[in-house]
């Protein structure tokens, strides 16, 4: 990104860089604010591919899928890279066009993606199948060497989670529980809520506090307890 900004006058490059830094910092915790910074960067340097890409992700985070898709397409035209292909396909899903997302999943561009991109494309394709009510097809789409592997990669938790969620939607609860547990094992950075989903399947309810007449003594202003469906407490 810094290299791309070198094409701009120094002061302008610094202003654009500051806005892009804020986009990156706020994208997860405050998408609306990140979007605002991305629009400033876009006004300053719309001919820089990194700016168009950042604007695309900010729009995507705010569910502005048409705008995001336009920005991603612009970035792709500038760079010739295919790395944005999966998120572009997911924008098509967001626009209510799952069939288009599936067409993109079968396009030659997918073969040019790295392993992470191919896994992401598989996740998008499975989501498109679910959008179309094709649960069994979604499950099959997610079945892959990457899902079967015991090695933990950056995408492993999300892939296992998506598979578990699809199984649960199809009414295959025992299998879903197994895969939510596997997702928990691989989710080192808390990128999913697999632990909560697993607890829900196990009938575990987390409560912030219980009244004293329920047999729990509070201390320090609060207590967290766990109750199961049969009324036992830990």
C-alpha positions as CSV (number, residue, x, y, z in Angstrom):
1,X,0.0,0.0,0.0
2,X,2.8,2.4,0.9
3,X,4.4,1.6,-2.5
4,X,1.2,2.5,-4.3
5,X,0.9,5.8,-2.4
6,X,4.4,6.8,-3.6
7,X,2.8,7.9,-6.8
8,X,1.1,10.7,-5.0
9,X,2.7,14.0,-3.8
10,X,4.2,13.5,-0.3
11,X,1.6,15.6,1.7
12,X,-1.3,14.0,-0.1
13,X,0.1,10.5,0.3
14,X,0.4,11.1,4.1
15,X,-3.2,12.3,4.3
16,X,-4.4,9.3,2.4
17,X,-2.3,7.0,4.5
18,X,-3.7,8.4,7.8
19,X,-7.3,7.8,6.5
20,X,-6.4,4.2,5.4
21,X,-4.9,3.5,8.8
22,X,-8.1,4.6,10.5
23,X,-10.2,2.4,8.1
24,X,-8.1,-0.6,9.2
25,X,-8.3,0.2,12.9
26,X,-12.1,0.8,12.9
27,X,-13.3,-1.7,10.3
28,X,-14.3,-4.4,12.9
29,X,-15.3,-2.3,15.9
30,X,-16.9,0.7,14.2
31,X,-17.7,-0.1,10.5
32,X,-19.6,3.2,10.0
33,X,-16.7,5.3,11.2
34,X,-14.4,3.2,9.0
35,X,-16.6,3.9,6.1
36,X,-16.4,7.6,6.7
37,X,-12.6,7.5,6.6
38,X,-12.7,5.4,3.4
39,X,-14.8,8.0,1.7
40,X,-12.2,10.7,2.5
41,X,-9.4,8.6,1.2
42,X,-11.5,7.9,-1.9
43,X,-12.0,11.6,-2.6
44,X,-8.3,12.2,-2.2
45,X,-6.9,9.3,-4.3
46,X,-9.5,7.4,-6.3
47,X,-6.9,6.3,-8.8
48,X,-5.0,4.2,-6.2
49,X,-6.0,0.6,-6.1
50,X,-5.3,0.2,-2.4
51,X,-7.8,3.0,-1.7
52,X,-10.5,1.5,-3.9
53,X,-9.9,-1.9,-2.1
54,X,-10.2,-0.3,1.3
55,X,-13.3,1.6,0.3
56,X,-14.7,-1.7,-0.9
57,X,-14.1,-3.5,2.4
58,X,-15.6,-0.5,4.3
59,X,-18.7,-0.6,2.2
60,X,-18.9,-4.4,2.5
61,X,-18.7,-4.1,6.3
62,X,-21.7,-1.8,6.2
63,X,-23.7,-4.1,3.9
64,X,-23.5,-1.6,1.0
65,X,-22.9,-4.5,-1.3
66,X,-23.5,-2.7,-4.6
67,X,-21.0,0.0,-3.7
68,X,-18.5,-2.6,-2.4
69,X,-18.7,-4.6,-5.6
70,X,-18.1,-1.5,-7.7
71,X,-15.0,-0.6,-5.7
72,X,-13.6,-4.2,-5.7
73,X,-14.1,-4.3,-9.5
74,X,-12.2,-1.0,-9.9
75,X,-9.4,-2.3,-7.7
76,X,-9.2,-5.5,-9.7
77,X,-9.1,-3.6,-13.0
78,X,-6.2,-1.6,-11.7
79,X,-4.1,-4.5,-10.4
80,X,-5.2,-7.5,-12.5
81,X,-5.3,-9.5,-9.3
82,X,-7.9,-12.2,-8.6
83,X,-7.6,-12.1,-4.8
84,X,-10.8,-10.2,-4.4
85,X,-12.8,-12.7,-6.3
86,X,-14.4,-14.5,-3.3
87,X,-15.5,-11.3,-1.6
88,X,-16.9,-10.0,-4.9
89,X,-18.9,-13.2,-5.2
90,X,-20.1,-12.7,-1.6
91,X,-21.3,-9.2,-2.6
92,X,-23.4,-10.9,-5.3
93,X,-25.0,-13.0,-2.5
94,X,-25.6,-9.8,-0.5
95,X,-27.4,-8.4,-3.5
96,X,-29.7,-11.4,-3.6
97,X,-28.0,-13.0,-6.6
98,X,-26.7,-16.4,-5.3
99,X,-26.8,-17.9,-8.7
100,X,-24.2,-15.3,-9.9
101,X,-22.0,-16.2,-6.9
102,X,-22.1,-19.8,-7.9
103,X,-21.2,-18.9,-11.5
104,X,-18.2,-17.1,-10.1
105,X,-17.3,-20.1,-7.9
106,X,-16.9,-22.1,-11.1
107,X,-15.0,-19.5,-13.0
108,X,-11.3,-19.9,-14.2
109,X,-10.3,-17.2,-11.7
110,X,-10.8,-19.5,-8.8
111,X,-7.9,-21.7,-10.0
112,X,-5.6,-18.7,-9.7
113,X,-6.4,-18.1,-6.0
114,X,-4.1,-19.2,-3.3
115,X,-5.3,-21.9,-0.8
116,X,-6.8,-19.3,1.5
117,X,-8.7,-17.8,-1.4
118,X,-10.0,-21.1,-2.6
119,X,-11.3,-22.0,0.9
120,X,-13.0,-18.6,1.1
121,X,-14.6,-19.2,-2.3
122,X,-15.8,-22.6,-1.1
123,X,-17.4,-20.9,1.9
124,X,-19.1,-18.3,-0.3
125,X,-20.4,-21.1,-2.7
126,X,-21.8,-23.0,0.3
127,X,-23.5,-19.9,1.5
128,X,-25.0,-19.4,-1.9
129,X,-26.4,-22.9,-1.9
130,X,-28.0,-22.2,1.5
131,X,-29.4,-19.0,0.1
132,X,-31.1,-21.1,-2.5
133,X,-32.4,-23.6,0.1
134,X,-30.0,-26.3,-1.1
135,X,-28.8,-27.5,2.3
136,X,-27.5,-30.9,1.2
137,X,-25.5,-29.3,-1.6
138,X,-24.1,-26.7,0.8
139,X,-22.8,-29.6,3.0
140,X,-21.2,-31.3,0.1
141,X,-19.6,-28.1,-1.1
142,X,-17.8,-27.7,2.2
143,X,-16.6,-31.3,2.3
144,X,-13.0,-31.0,1.1
145,X,-9.4,-32.0,2.0
146,X,-9.1,-28.8,4.0
147,X,-12.1,-29.7,6.1
148,X,-10.8,-33.2,6.7
149,X,-7.3,-32.1,7.6
150,X,-6.1,-32.2,11.2
151,X,-3.7,-29.3,10.6
152,X,-4.9,-25.9,11.8
153,X,-4.7,-23.1,9.3
154,X,-6.1,-19.6,9.5
155,X,-9.3,-20.7,7.8
156,X,-9.8,-23.9,9.7
157,X,-12.1,-22.6,12.4
158,X,-14.4,-20.8,10.0
159,X,-14.6,-23.8,7.6
160,X,-15.4,-26.2,10.4
161,X,-18.0,-23.7,11.8
162,X,-19.7,-23.3,8.5
163,X,-19.9,-27.1,8.1
164,X,-21.3,-27.5,11.6
165,X,-23.9,-24.8,11.0
166,X,-25.0,-26.4,7.7
167,X,-25.3,-29.8,9.4
168,X,-27.4,-28.2,12.1
169,X,-29.7,-26.5,9.6
170,X,-30.2,-29.9,7.9
171,X,-31.3,-31.4,11.2
172,X,-28.1,-33.5,11.7
173,X,-27.5,-32.3,15.3
174,X,-25.0,-35.0,16.5
175,X,-22.7,-34.4,13.6
176,X,-23.2,-30.6,14.0
177,X,-22.1,-30.9,17.7
178,X,-19.0,-32.8,16.7
179,X,-18.0,-30.2,14.2
180,X,-18.7,-27.2,16.5
181,X,-16.4,-28.9,19.0
182,X,-13.7,-29.2,16.3
183,X,-14.3,-25.5,15.4
184,X,-13.7,-24.6,19.1
185,X,-10.4,-26.5,19.1
186,X,-9.1,-24.6,16.1
187,X,-10.5,-21.2,16.9
188,X,-7.4,-19.7,18.5
189,X,-8.3,-16.1,18.0
190,X,-12.1,-16.2,18.8
191,X,-13.1,-15.6,15.2
192,X,-16.3,-17.5,15.6
193,X,-18.9,-18.1,18.3
194,X,-18.5,-21.9,18.1
195,X,-18.1,-22.2,21.9
196,X,-21.5,-20.6,22.4
197,X,-23.1,-22.7,19.8
198,X,-21.7,-25.8,21.3
199,X,-22.9,-24.8,24.8
200,X,-26.3,-24.2,23.4
201,X,-26.4,-27.7,21.9
202,X,-25.3,-29.1,25.2
203,X,-28.1,-27.3,27.0
204,X,-25.8,-25.0,28.9
205,X,-27.1,-21.6,29.8
206,X,-24.8,-18.8,30.9
207,X,-26.3,-16.3,33.3
208,X,-24.6,-13.1,34.6
209,X,-26.1,-13.3,38.1
210,X,-28.6,-15.3,40.1
211,X,-30.7,-14.1,43.0
212,X,-29.5,-15.1,46.5
213,X,-32.7,-17.1,47.1
214,X,-31.5,-19.4,44.3
215,X,-28.6,-20.5,46.4
216,X,-25.8,-18.3,44.9
217,X,-23.9,-15.8,47.0
218,X,-22.9,-12.8,45.1
219,X,-19.5,-11.1,45.7
220,X,-17.7,-8.2,44.1
221,X,-20.9,-6.9,42.4
222,X,-21.6,-9.9,40.2
223,X,-21.3,-13.6,39.6
224,X,-21.4,-15.8,36.5
225,X,-22.9,-19.2,36.9
226,X,-23.8,-22.0,34.6
227,X,-27.1,-23.9,34.7
228,X,-28.1,-26.9,32.7
229,X,-31.5,-27.9,31.4
230,X,-32.2,-30.2,34.4
231,X,-31.7,-27.4,36.8
232,X,-28.2,-28.3,38.2
233,X,-25.8,-25.5,38.8
234,X,-22.0,-25.4,38.6
